Amino acid sequence: MSPFWSLAGAVEWYELSQYPNGCWQPLGDYGKGRLFFYADEQISDYLHGIRAYNEYGDYFDNLGLMHYKVNEAVYNPPPAACEANFDIGEFVNTIRVPAWYSDGLPVFAYSSPIPNTTYVIDISSEPWFDEEGKPQHGVDISIDGGQTWVNIRDMNGECEAEKGVGGYKYYFKYVAGRNYRIRASDGNDPLEYLGNKGYVKFSVYTATSYKADGACSQSFTLGNVLKTGSIPANLSGGDRIQYNLTPNNWYAIEIVPPPWSNAGVESKEADISGGDSGWQTFYPLADFPGVACAEENDGYKRIYFRAQYSQYLLRAHEDVLQYEDNSGSVNYKLYGVEVSASNPPPGSCESAYNTNRIVVSLPILYANLENGIELKLAPGKYMLETMEGPWLNEATPSYDVEITSGGLLGTYVPINSQGVSDPLECVVPLSDGLHYRAYFSVEAGKYYRVRVHDPEGTFATNTGQMVIAIYRVSDINEPPPDPADYTVNGCNSICLRPDSILDVPEWIEYNRCAFSKWISFCPYHAESLMSVLVEFNNREPFGTLLQFTSLPQKIQEEFNQYRWADAQGGDGAEVLGGGVQPWEILAQLPSSSPFNNGRIDIVKPMTPFSTFCQSEMTKAVGAKLSAPMCFALNVLNGLGVNKWINTIFNLVLAGVFFMYIYNAWIKQFGN
């Protein structure tokens, strides 16, 4: 079994595979694996403990030793898509900003920047330390000489990219007259900086952008055709472009005639996905991250991009994901490309919104609720951000969520698989590649619901939950939302645990918030109750009782499916409307049935039932006893006797339950 992991003295222990601040890599059976984690302030201030797993907490009966190793690891996050459009050029300067400098230092301290030139600020992963000695990576940037500051991760540039743990790269085009400065991010009170230690280290380089501004032909020249192919339009998962691309080389993909057909309607649209291990999200061709330029000719699109992977997928573009009625193929050509330097790319679609936003609610999505939850929001613009997770689709972890504006009967749109589709306006993947932000507008008269995205629709077998955050947002050219317009109640309040045990006022506020949240009956409590009721109906004996209560209705529905003979009856009676004789509703026994002079085959191959029985019984009684017991049960199961045994057993349990209620409650009440 997996060992447990905890801070020394902590109340909770985590199974290694569930540790919230790490990444678990299983290695074979018996819980073997590796835990990758980042040594943050918790690692620095406390000792971690590790112990064996014991389900009942009784460690005195355990035997043996648990062996482990601790190694250093290097974290290499996947490159940001926009970085494919840049080459880093000449070194400009390196600066070390003392973390106690509230005014920071200039970005170009030893050089003069050139207007309209693209630069990249490469911030080191090394932390600075606050007054409590905790490592920090926050960095502020100013473009007006230090009059106003903003966290560099909230600053829209030409491209932003994470680098290791805490490192960051910020691409921007220098504008004449701006005075760029960098400092540690520790608020706006200069006194807060006095206890800081260490440095914010960064280097500045020139950068060359290959993002086209205008006609693609101004920056790109098509080379040789590398591959011509076609993808059947009825494949929902698409198919691979039969060519291995070289990462960092430039290519163009062009959709060519003839078009494919969707239920008789011609279409020229296609989706693309890229990834060497586990395919990534599909995007409409022109919306694919990292596309430097896109153009269209008579409805057929061509995109220019620098490859980040060696393998790419194409498929037909479907708004409603119904591929069965498609015909024809998506035909394509893959070109090599020659490039020349051009203008930088615009920011992501998030640049159209204010960075100042207000939390409206933090609802919980229970994975087994097919109807999800309703978002009761006033008209306006909102952002949905997925948090925590994953939920389990049977045994498969998933972070996927979908939304609809059509209420209970509406069509749900996954927020992470099909780009932008009503009601979504902008979808942004977060740096972990698992969570997303989705911007959407709420209109009067529409009913918005959110649930987990289960492609098979088997919600009853799902387990777990997802937390989502709903923010009120506004367009970039509009004032940010006013916090006074949004009252906070016990359900949607966010309780922040103080960092210091000596911060008495913050602890009082935290306890007040937590108590208010604890005594409030919120919508997610009602959803949790419904989730429990749904789960009860899938388990014994409640599932059997539910089947019995619905039995009369099912019998009536079964009888109503047949057209019976007239009142004359008898073997010679004519059946009206080409129906069936009454006795024909009973299934005929096959000749192989033991009740129809057939023979029992006791040497059939292992069935799923016998395999399951062998596995479970071995755990309970051992391998020697489980073999004959499962042999007998498998024969009974083949005869159909197991179902009757299960039914009789459930009836006996129901009778015992009734007698207990009668003797303990009804009889005593009557006396």
C-alpha positions as CSV (number, residue, x, y, z in Angstrom):
1,M,0.0,0.0,0.0
2,S,1.1,3.6,-0.5
3,P,2.8,5.3,2.4
4,F,1.4,8.4,4.1
5,W,3.0,11.8,4.1
6,S,2.5,14.8,6.4
7,L,4.0,17.8,8.1
8,A,5.3,17.0,11.5
9,G,2.6,17.5,14.1
10,A,-0.1,17.9,11.5
11,V,-3.6,16.4,12.0
12,E,-3.9,15.1,8.5
13,W,-1.8,12.5,6.7
14,Y,-1.9,12.2,2.9
15,E,-1.5,9.1,0.8
16,L,1.5,10.0,-1.5
17,S,-0.7,9.7,-4.6
18,Q,-3.1,12.3,-3.1
19,Y,-0.5,14.8,-1.8
20,P,-2.0,18.2,-3.0
21,N,1.4,19.9,-3.6
22,G,3.1,17.2,-5.6
23,C,3.0,15.0,-8.7
24,W,2.7,11.2,-8.2
25,Q,4.3,8.7,-10.6
26,P,3.2,5.1,-10.0
27,L,5.9,2.4,-10.4
28,G,4.4,-1.0,-10.5
29,D,2.3,-2.8,-7.9
30,Y,2.0,-2.5,-4.1
31,G,1.9,1.3,-4.0
32,K,5.4,1.8,-5.4
33,G,6.1,5.2,-7.0
34,R,7.8,8.6,-6.9
35,L,6.5,11.9,-5.5
36,F,7.8,15.1,-7.1
37,F,7.3,18.2,-5.0
38,Y,8.6,21.7,-4.6
39,A,10.5,22.7,-1.4
40,D,8.5,25.8,-0.5
41,E,8.2,27.5,2.9
42,Q,6.4,24.5,4.4
43,I,9.4,22.4,3.6
44,S,11.8,25.0,5.0
45,D,9.9,25.7,8.3
46,Y,8.8,22.2,9.2
47,L,10.0,18.6,8.9
48,H,8.0,16.2,6.7
49,G,7.1,12.8,8.1
50,I,6.5,9.5,6.2
51,R,4.8,6.4,7.5
52,A,3.3,3.1,6.2
53,Y,-0.3,3.0,5.2
54,N,-2.7,1.3,7.7
55,E,-6.4,1.6,7.0
56,Y,-7.4,1.2,10.7
57,G,-4.6,3.2,12.2
58,D,-3.3,0.1,14.2
59,Y,0.4,0.2,13.6
60,F,1.4,-2.2,16.4
61,D,0.6,-5.3,14.2
62,N,2.7,-4.1,11.2
63,L,5.9,-5.9,10.4
64,G,8.9,-5.0,8.2
65,L,10.4,-1.8,7.0
66,M,9.5,0.7,4.3
67,H,12.4,2.0,2.2
68,Y,12.5,5.3,0.4
69,K,15.0,7.7,-1.2
70,V,15.1,11.5,-1.5
71,N,16.6,12.9,-4.7
72,E,16.8,16.4,-6.2
73,A,14.6,16.9,-9.3
74,V,14.5,19.5,-12.1
75,Y,11.1,20.8,-13.2
76,N,10.8,21.7,-16.9
77,P,7.3,23.0,-17.7
78,P,6.0,22.7,-21.2
79,P,6.8,25.8,-23.4
80,A,4.2,28.4,-23.8
81,A,2.7,28.2,-27.3
82,C,3.5,31.9,-28.0
83,E,7.2,31.3,-27.5
84,A,7.3,29.4,-30.8
85,N,7.0,32.8,-32.5
86,F,10.1,34.2,-31.0
87,D,13.9,33.8,-31.1
88,I,16.0,35.2,-28.2
89,G,18.8,37.4,-29.6
90,E,21.6,39.5,-28.0
91,F,22.2,39.8,-24.3
92,V,21.5,43.3,-23.0
93,N,22.2,43.3,-19.2
94,T,21.7,41.4,-15.9
95,I,20.3,43.2,-12.9
96,R,20.0,42.1,-9.2
97,V,17.3,44.1,-7.4
98,P,17.5,44.0,-3.6
99,A,14.2,42.7,-2.2
100,W,14.1,45.6,0.3
101,Y,14.1,48.2,-2.5
102,S,10.4,49.3,-2.7
103,D,11.3,51.6,-5.7
104,G,13.1,48.7,-7.5
105,L,15.7,49.3,-10.2
106,P,15.5,50.1,-14.0
107,V,15.2,47.2,-16.4
108,F,17.6,49.0,-18.8
109,A,20.1,50.1,-16.1
110,Y,23.2,49.8,-18.3
111,S,21.9,50.3,-21.8
112,S,19.5,52.4,-23.9
113,P,16.5,50.5,-25.3
114,I,15.5,51.0,-28.9
115,P,11.9,52.0,-29.6
116,N,9.7,49.4,-31.4
117,T,12.2,46.7,-30.6
118,T,11.1,43.4,-28.9
119,Y,12.8,42.5,-25.6
120,V,12.4,39.6,-23.2
121,I,12.9,39.9,-19.4
122,D,14.1,36.5,-18.1
123,I,13.5,36.3,-14.4
124,S,15.5,33.8,-12.4
125,S,13.8,31.0,-10.4
126,E,15.9,31.8,-7.3
127,P,13.6,33.2,-4.6
128,W,13.9,36.3,-2.4
129,F,12.8,36.1,1.3
130,D,10.2,38.1,3.2
131,E,10.6,39.3,6.8
132,E,9.5,35.9,8.2
133,G,12.3,34.2,6.1
134,K,9.8,32.5,3.7
135,P,10.9,32.2,0.1
136,Q,8.9,34.3,-2.4
137,H,8.9,34.6,-6.2
138,G,6.5,37.5,-6.7
139,V,7.8,40.3,-9.0
140,D,6.3,43.7,-9.8
141,I,6.8,45.7,-13.0
142,S,6.3,49.4,-13.6
143,I,6.2,51.3,-16.9
144,D,6.0,54.8,-15.5
145,G,9.2,54.9,-13.4
146,G,7.7,53.4,-10.3
147,Q,4.6,55.6,-9.9
148,T,2.3,52.5,-10.4
149,W,3.1,48.8,-10.0
150,V,1.5,45.6,-11.2
151,N,2.5,42.0,-10.7
152,I,4.4,41.0,-13.9
153,R,2.2,37.9,-14.3
154,D,-0.8,40.2,-14.6
155,M,0.9,42.4,-17.2
156,N,-0.2,41.8,-20.8
157,G,2.7,41.5,-23.1
158,E,3.6,40.0,-26.4
159,C,4.1,36.6,-24.7
160,E,4.4,35.3,-21.1
161,A,6.0,32.0,-20.2
162,E,6.7,30.1,-17.0
163,K,10.3,28.9,-16.5
164,G,10.9,26.2,-13.9
165,V,9.5,26.8,-10.4
166,G,9.0,30.5,-9.9
167,G,10.9,31.7,-13.0
168,Y,9.2,33.7,-15.7
169,K,9.8,35.2,-19.1
170,Y,8.1,38.4,-20.3
171,Y,8.2,39.4,-24.0
172,F,7.3,43.0,-24.8
173,K,7.9,45.7,-27.4
174,Y,9.6,48.8,-26.0
175,V,7.6,52.0,-26.4
176,A,9.4,55.3,-26.5
177,G,9.1,57.3,-23.3
178,R,8.3,54.4,-21.0
179,N,10.5,53.9,-17.9
180,Y,10.4,50.2,-17.0
181,R,11.4,49.1,-13.4
182,I,11.4,45.8,-11.5
183,R,11.0,45.1,-7.8
184,A,10.0,42.3,-5.4
185,S,6.2,42.1,-5.0
186,D,5.4,42.9,-1.4
187,G,2.5,45.4,-1.5
188,N,2.7,49.2,-1.9
189,D,3.8,50.1,1.7
190,P,7.5,50.9,1.7
191,L,7.7,49.7,5.3
192,E,6.7,46.2,4.2
193,Y,10.0,45.9,2.3
194,L,12.3,46.7,5.2
195,G,12.6,43.2,6.5
196,N,13.0,41.5,3.1
197,K,16.2,39.7,2.1
198,G,17.8,38.4,-1.0
199,Y,17.4,39.6,-4.6
200,V,15.2,39.5,-7.6
201,K,17.6,38.5,-10.4
202,F,16.7,39.0,-14.1
203,S,18.4,39.3,-17.5
204,V,17.3,41.2,-20.5
205,Y,17.7,40.1,-24.2
206,T,16.6,41.3,-27.5
207,A,14.0,39.0,-29.3
208,T,13.0,38.5,-32.9
209,S,9.3,38.0,-33.6
210,Y,7.9,35.9,-36.5
211,K,4.3,36.9,-35.9
212,A,2.8,38.3,-39.1
213,D,0.9,41.6,-39.1
214,G,-1.0,41.8,-42.3
215,A,-0.8,39.4,-45.4
216,C,1.1,36.2,-44.6
217,S,3.1,36.6,-47.8
218,Q,4.9,39.6,-46.3
219,S,6.6,37.4,-43.8
220,F,6.4,33.8,-45.1
221,T,7.3,32.0,-48.3
222,L,5.8,28.6,-49.0
223,G,8.4,25.9,-49.6
224,N,8.0,22.3,-50.9
225,V,4.9,20.2,-50.3
226,L,6.0,17.7,-47.6
227,K,2.8,15.7,-47.3
228,T,-0.6,15.5,-49.0
229,G,-3.3,13.5,-47.2
230,S,-7.0,13.2,-46.2
231,I,-8.7,12.5,-42.9
232,P,-12.2,10.8,-42.9
233,A,-14.7,13.5,-41.7
234,N,-16.6,11.0,-39.5
235,L,-13.7,10.4,-37.1
236,S,-14.4,12.3,-33.9
237,G,-10.8,11.8,-32.8
238,G,-9.4,12.8,-36.1
239,D,-6.2,11.2,-37.5
240,R,-2.5,11.9,-37.5
241,I,-0.8,13.8,-40.2
242,Q,1.5,11.2,-41.6
243,Y,4.7,13.2,-41.3
244,N,7.1,13.7,-38.4
245,L,7.6,17.5,-38.0
246,T,10.9,18.8,-36.6
247,P,10.3,21.0,-33.5
248,N,11.3,24.7,-33.9
249,N,11.0,24.4,-37.7
250,W,8.4,26.4,-39.6
251,Y,5.5,24.8,-41.5
252,A,2.2,25.6,-43.1
253,I,-1.0,23.4,-43.2
254,E,-3.5,24.1,-45.9
255,I,-7.0,22.7,-46.2
256,V,-7.7,21.9,-49.9
257,P,-10.8,20.9,-52.0
258,P,-13.0,19.1,-52.2
259,P,-15.0,20.0,-49.0
260,W,-16.4,17.4,-46.6
261,S,-20.2,17.1,-46.0
262,N,-22.2,17.3,-42.8
263,A,-25.6,15.7,-43.4
264,G,-25.5,17.0,-47.0
265,V,-24.2,20.5,-46.1
266,E,-20.7,21.2,-47.4
267,S,-18.0,22.4,-45.0
268,K,-14.4,23.5,-45.3
269,E,-13.6,23.9,-41.6
270,A,-11.1,21.7,-39.7
271,D,-9.6,21.3,-36.2
272,I,-6.0,20.7,-35.2
273,S,-4.3,19.3,-32.1
274,G,-0.6,18.6,-31.3
275,G,1.3,16.5,-28.8
276,D,3.9,13.7,-28.7
277,S,2.5,12.0,-25.6
278,G,-1.3,12.1,-25.0
279,W,-3.1,14.3,-27.5
280,Q,-3.8,17.8,-26.5
281,T,-7.0,19.9,-27.0
282,F,-8.5,20.4,-30.4
283,Y,-8.8,23.9,-31.7
284,P,-10.3,25.4,-34.9
285,L,-7.4,25.8,-37.3
286,A,-7.0,29.5,-37.1
287,D,-7.4,29.6,-33.3
288,F,-4.6,27.1,-32.7
289,P,-2.1,28.5,-30.1
290,G,1.2,29.4,-31.7
291,V,-0.2,30.2,-35.1
292,A,1.8,33.1,-36.5
293,C,-0.5,33.9,-39.4
294,A,-3.7,32.5,-40.9
295,E,-5.2,33.3,-44.3
296,E,-8.2,32.1,-46.2
297,N,-8.9,31.4,-49.9
298,D,-12.5,30.7,-50.9
299,G,-13.3,29.3,-47.4
300,Y,-10.2,27.1,-47.2
301,K,-7.7,28.1,-44.5
302,R,-4.0,28.0,-44.3
303,I,-2.0,28.5,-41.1
304,Y,1.7,29.2,-40.6
305,F,3.3,28.0,-37.3
306,R,6.5,26.9,-35.7
307,A,6.3,23.3,-34.6
308,Q,6.5,22.4,-30.9
309,Y,5.8,18.7,-31.4
310,S,6.6,16.1,-34.0
311,Q,3.0,14.8,-34.3
312,Y,-0.2,16.7,-35.1
313,L,-3.8,15.6,-35.6
314,L,-6.5,17.0,-37.9
315,R,-10.3,16.4,-37.9
316,A,-13.4,17.9,-39.3
317,H,-14.7,20.9,-37.3
318,E,-18.1,20.1,-35.7
319,D,-19.9,22.6,-33.5
320,V,-22.2,19.9,-31.9
321,L,-19.7,17.0,-32.0
322,Q,-22.0,14.7,-34.1
323,Y,-19.6,13.0,-36.5
324,E,-21.7,10.0,-37.4
325,D,-23.6,11.8,-40.2
326,N,-20.4,13.3,-41.8
327,S,-19.2,12.1,-45.2
328,G,-16.1,12.8,-47.3
329,S,-12.7,13.8,-46.0
330,V,-10.7,16.7,-44.7
331,N,-8.0,17.1,-47.4
332,Y,-4.7,18.8,-46.5
333,K,-1.2,19.8,-47.6
334,L,1.8,20.2,-45.4
335,Y,4.4,22.7,-46.6
336,G,7.9,23.7,-45.4
337,V,8.1,27.5,-44.9
338,E,10.8,30.2,-45.1
339,V,10.4,33.2,-42.8
340,S,11.5,36.7,-42.2
341,A,11.2,38.9,-39.1
342,S,8.0,40.8,-38.7
343,N,5.7,42.4,-36.1
344,P,5.0,40.8,-32.6
345,P,1.8,38.9,-31.8
346,P,-1.1,40.3,-29.9
347,G,-1.9,39.1,-26.4
348,S,-4.4,36.3,-25.7
349,C,-8.1,36.8,-25.7
350,E,-7.8,37.6,-22.0
351,S,-6.4,41.0,-22.9
352,A,-9.9,42.0,-23.9
353,Y,-11.0,41.9,-20.2
354,N,-10.1,43.9,-17.1
355,T,-7.7,42.1,-14.7
356,N,-9.7,43.5,-11.7
357,R,-12.4,40.9,-11.1
358,I,-14.7,40.0,-8.1
359,V,-15.4,36.5,-6.8
360,V,-19.1,35.9,-6.9
361,S,-19.3,32.3,-5.7
362,L,-17.3,29.0,-5.3
363,P,-19.8,26.2,-6.1
364,I,-19.0,22.5,-6.0
365,L,-19.8,20.2,-8.9
366,Y,-20.6,16.6,-7.9
367,A,-19.5,14.3,-10.7
368,N,-22.5,12.0,-10.6
369,L,-25.2,14.7,-11.1
370,E,-26.3,14.7,-14.7
371,N,-28.1,18.0,-14.3
372,G,-25.2,19.7,-12.7
373,I,-25.9,23.0,-10.9
374,E,-27.7,26.2,-12.0
375,L,-25.7,29.5,-12.1
376,K,-28.1,32.1,-10.8
377,L,-26.3,35.2,-12.1
378,A,-27.5,38.7,-13.1
379,P,-26.9,39.7,-16.7
380,G,-23.3,40.7,-17.4
381,K,-19.9,39.3,-18.1
382,Y,-18.4,36.5,-16.0
383,M,-15.4,34.2,-15.8
384,L,-15.5,30.6,-14.7
385,E,-12.2,29.0,-13.5
386,T,-11.9,25.3,-12.7
387,M,-10.1,24.5,-9.4
388,E,-8.9,21.5,-7.5
389,G,-10.0,18.1,-8.8
390,P,-9.8,15.7,-10.4
391,W,-13.2,13.8,-10.4
392,L,-13.2,10.2,-11.5
393,N,-15.0,8.9,-14.7
394,E,-15.1,5.3,-13.3
395,A,-11.3,5.0,-12.7
396,T,-10.1,7.7,-15.1
397,P,-9.3,11.1,-13.5
398,S,-10.7,14.1,-15.3
399,Y,-10.7,17.9,-14.8
400,D,-13.2,18.6,-17.6
401,V,-16.3,20.8,-17.1
402,E,-19.0,21.9,-19.5
403,I,-21.6,24.7,-19.6
404,T,-25.0,25.4,-21.2
405,S,-27.2,28.5,-21.6
406,G,-30.3,26.4,-22.4
407,G,-31.2,25.1,-18.9
408,L,-32.0,21.4,-18.3
409,L,-32.6,20.7,-22.0
410,G,-29.7,22.8,-23.4
411,T,-26.7,21.6,-25.3
412,Y,-23.6,21.5,-23.1
413,V,-20.3,22.9,-24.4
414,P,-17.0,21.7,-22.9
415,I,-14.9,24.7,-21.8
416,N,-11.6,23.0,-22.8
417,S,-12.0,21.1,-26.0
418,Q,-13.7,23.1,-28.8
419,G,-12.3,26.6,-28.5
420,V,-15.0,29.3,-28.3
421,S,-18.6,28.2,-28.8
422,D,-21.8,29.7,-27.4
423,P,-22.1,30.8,-24.6
424,L,-18.3,31.0,-24.3
425,E,-16.4,34.0,-25.5
426,C,-12.8,33.3,-24.5
427,V,-11.1,30.1,-23.1
428,V,-7.6,30.2,-21.6
429,P,-5.7,27.1,-20.5
430,L,-3.8,27.6,-17.2
431,S,-0.1,26.7,-16.9
432,D,-0.7,23.2,-15.5
433,G,-2.6,22.2,-18.7
434,L,-5.4,20.8,-16.6
435,H,-7.5,23.8,-15.4
436,Y,-9.1,26.5,-17.6
437,R,-10.6,30.0,-17.4
438,A,-13.7,30.5,-19.5
439,Y,-15.3,33.9,-20.1
440,F,-19.0,34.2,-21.0
441,S,-21.9,36.6,-21.0
442,V,-25.1,36.0,-19.1
443,E,-28.2,37.1,-20.9
444,A,-31.7,37.7,-19.5
445,G,-34.1,34.9,-20.1
446,K,-31.5,32.2,-20.4
447,Y,-30.7,29.5,-17.8
448,Y,-27.0,28.7,-17.3
449,R,-26.0,25.3,-15.9
450,V,-22.6,23.7,-15.3
451,R,-21.6,20.1,-14.8
452,V,-18.6,17.8,-15.3
453,H,-17.9,16.8,-18.9
454,D,-18.6,13.0,-19.3
455,P,-18.5,12.1,-23.0
456,E,-20.2,8.8,-22.4
457,G,-23.0,10.3,-20.3
458,T,-22.7,7.7,-17.6
459,F,-22.9,10.2,-14.7
460,A,-24.2,7.7,-12.2
461,T,-20.9,5.8,-12.1
462,N,-18.8,9.0,-11.6
463,T,-17.3,9.9,-8.3
464,G,-15.6,12.9,-6.8
465,Q,-16.1,16.6,-7.3
466,M,-14.7,19.8,-8.9
467,V,-14.7,23.2,-7.4
468,I,-15.2,26.2,-9.7
469,A,-14.8,29.9,-9.1
470,I,-17.3,32.4,-10.7
471,Y,-15.9,35.9,-11.1
472,R,-17.7,39.1,-12.3
473,V,-15.6,40.7,-15.0
474,S,-15.8,43.6,-17.5
475,D,-14.4,44.5,-20.9
476,I,-11.0,46.3,-21.0
477,N,-12.7,49.5,-22.1
478,E,-15.2,49.5,-19.3
479,P,-14.8,50.3,-15.6
480,P,-14.0,47.2,-13.4
481,P,-16.8,45.7,-11.4
482,D,-17.7,47.5,-8.1
483,P,-17.3,45.2,-5.0
484,A,-20.1,47.1,-3.3
485,D,-22.5,45.6,-5.9
486,Y,-21.9,42.0,-4.7
487,T,-22.9,41.0,-1.2
488,V,-21.0,38.2,0.3
489,N,-23.0,35.6,2.4
490,G,-21.9,32.5,4.3
491,C,-22.1,30.4,1.2
492,N,-19.9,32.3,-1.2
493,S,-17.5,33.8,1.3
494,I,-13.8,32.9,1.0
495,C,-12.1,32.3,4.4
496,L,-8.4,33.0,4.4
497,R,-6.4,31.3,7.0
498,P,-3.8,33.6,8.6
499,D,-0.1,32.8,8.0
500,S,1.0,33.8,11.5
501,I,-0.4,32.3,14.8
502,L,0.2,35.8,16.4
503,D,-2.2,37.6,13.9
504,V,-5.1,37.7,16.4
505,P,-7.4,40.0,14.4
506,E,-7.1,37.9,11.3
507,W,-7.8,34.7,13.3
508,I,-10.9,36.3,14.7
509,E,-12.1,37.1,11.2
510,Y,-11.2,33.7,9.9
511,N,-13.1,32.0,12.7
512,R,-16.2,34.2,12.1
513,C,-16.1,33.4,8.4
514,A,-15.6,29.7,8.9
515,F,-18.4,29.5,11.5
516,S,-20.8,31.4,9.2
517,K,-19.9,29.1,6.3
518,W,-20.4,26.0,8.6
519,I,-23.9,26.9,9.8
520,S,-25.1,28.0,6.3
521,F,-27.2,25.6,4.2
522,C,-25.9,26.4,0.8
523,P,-26.9,25.2,-2.7
524,Y,-23.9,22.9,-2.8
525,H,-25.2,21.2,0.4
526,A,-28.5,20.5,-1.4
527,E,-26.5,19.2,-4.4
528,S,-24.5,17.0,-2.0
529,L,-27.7,15.6,-0.5
530,M,-29.0,14.8,-4.0
531,S,-25.7,13.2,-4.8
532,V,-26.1,10.9,-1.8
533,L,-29.6,9.9,-2.8
534,V,-28.5,9.1,-6.3
535,E,-25.7,7.0,-4.9
536,F,-28.1,5.1,-2.5
537,N,-30.2,4.1,-5.5
538,N,-27.2,2.4,-7.1
539,R,-26.5,0.2,-4.0
540,E,-28.2,-2.7,-2.2
541,P,-30.7,-3.0,-0.7
542,F,-32.1,0.3,-1.9
543,G,-31.5,-0.5,-5.6
544,T,-33.5,-3.7,-5.3
545,L,-36.3,-1.9,-3.4
546,L,-36.4,0.8,-6.1
547,Q,-36.7,-2.0,-8.8
548,F,-39.6,-3.6,-6.9
549,T,-41.5,-0.3,-6.5
550,S,-41.1,0.3,-10.3
551,L,-42.0,-3.3,-11.2
552,P,-45.8,-2.7,-11.8
553,Q,-45.1,0.2,-14.1
554,K,-42.6,-1.7,-16.1
555,I,-45.0,-4.7,-16.4
556,Q,-47.7,-2.3,-17.7
557,E,-45.3,-0.8,-20.1
558,E,-44.3,-4.2,-21.4
559,F,-47.9,-5.3,-21.9
560,N,-48.8,-2.1,-23.6
561,Q,-46.2,-2.9,-26.3
562,Y,-48.2,-5.8,-27.7
563,R,-51.4,-5.8,-29.7
564,W,-53.6,-8.5,-28.3
565,A,-56.3,-10.7,-30.1
566,D,-59.9,-9.9,-29.8
567,A,-62.2,-11.2,-27.0
568,Q,-62.8,-14.6,-28.9
569,G,-59.3,-15.8,-27.8
570,G,-58.2,-19.4,-28.4
571,D,-55.6,-21.0,-30.6
572,G,-57.5,-20.2,-33.8
573,A,-58.2,-16.6,-33.0
574,E,-56.9,-14.0,-35.5
575,V,-54.4,-11.6,-34.1
576,L,-55.3,-8.0,-35.1
577,G,-52.8,-5.7,-36.8
578,G,-50.2,-8.4,-37.3
579,G,-49.6,-8.7,-33.6
580,V,-48.4,-11.8,-31.6
581,Q,-50.2,-14.5,-29.7
582,P,-50.2,-13.9,-25.9
583,W,-47.9,-16.9,-25.1
584,E,-45.3,-15.6,-27.6
585,I,-44.2,-12.9,-25.1
586,L,-42.5,-15.7,-23.2
587,A,-39.0,-16.5,-24.5
588,Q,-38.4,-20.0,-25.8
589,L,-35.7,-22.0,-24.1
590,P,-32.6,-22.7,-26.3
591,S,-31.8,-26.3,-27.1
592,S,-28.7,-26.0,-25.0
593,S,-30.7,-25.2,-21.8
594,P,-30.5,-28.0,-19.1
595,F,-34.3,-27.5,-18.7
596,N,-34.8,-28.4,-22.4
597,N,-32.8,-31.7,-22.5
598,G,-29.6,-29.7,-23.0
599,R,-26.2,-30.4,-21.4
600,I,-24.3,-28.2,-18.9
601,D,-20.9,-27.2,-20.1
602,I,-18.7,-26.9,-17.0
603,V,-15.4,-26.4,-18.9
604,K,-16.2,-23.1,-20.5
605,P,-13.4,-20.4,-20.6
606,M,-13.1,-18.0,-17.8
607,T,-16.0,-15.4,-17.9
608,P,-15.8,-11.9,-16.4
609,F,-18.0,-13.3,-13.5
610,S,-15.6,-16.1,-12.7
611,T,-12.5,-13.8,-13.1
612,F,-14.1,-11.4,-10.6
613,C,-15.1,-14.2,-8.3
614,Q,-11.6,-15.7,-8.3
615,S,-10.0,-12.3,-7.5
616,E,-12.4,-11.4,-4.7
617,M,-12.7,-14.8,-3.1
618,T,-8.9,-15.3,-3.0
619,K,-8.7,-12.2,-0.9
620,A,-11.3,-13.6,1.5
621,V,-10.6,-17.3,1.8
622,G,-7.4,-18.0,-0.1
623,A,-6.5,-19.5,-3.4
624,K,-7.2,-23.2,-2.4
625,L,-10.8,-22.6,-1.2
626,S,-11.7,-20.0,-3.7
627,A,-11.2,-22.3,-6.7
628,P,-14.0,-24.8,-5.9
629,M,-16.3,-22.1,-4.5
630,C,-16.1,-20.1,-7.7
631,F,-16.5,-23.2,-9.8
632,A,-19.9,-23.9,-8.1
633,L,-20.9,-20.2,-8.3
634,N,-20.0,-20.0,-12.0
635,V,-22.2,-23.0,-12.8
636,L,-25.1,-21.5,-10.9
637,N,-24.5,-18.2,-12.6
638,G,-24.5,-19.9,-16.0
639,L,-27.9,-21.5,-15.1
640,G,-29.3,-18.1,-14.1
641,V,-29.8,-19.3,-10.5
642,N,-27.7,-16.6,-8.9
643,K,-30.2,-13.9,-9.8
644,W,-33.0,-15.9,-8.0
645,I,-30.7,-16.4,-5.0
646,N,-30.0,-12.7,-4.9
647,T,-33.7,-11.9,-5.2
648,I,-34.7,-14.3,-2.5
649,F,-31.9,-13.1,-0.2
650,N,-33.0,-9.5,-0.7
651,L,-36.6,-10.4,0.1
652,V,-35.5,-12.2,3.2
653,L,-33.5,-9.1,4.2
654,A,-36.6,-6.9,3.5
655,G,-38.7,-9.2,5.6
656,V,-36.3,-9.1,8.5
657,F,-36.1,-5.4,8.3
658,F,-39.9,-5.2,8.3
659,M,-40.2,-7.5,11.3
660,Y,-37.6,-5.4,13.2
661,I,-39.6,-2.2,12.5
662,Y,-42.8,-4.0,13.5
663,N,-41.5,-5.4,16.8
664,A,-39.4,-2.4,17.8
665,W,-41.7,0.4,16.8
666,I,-45.2,-0.4,15.5
667,K,-46.0,-3.1,18.0
668,Q,-44.8,-1.1,21.0
669,F,-46.6,2.0,19.7
670,G,-49.9,-0.1,19.5
671,N,-49.5,-1.3,23.1
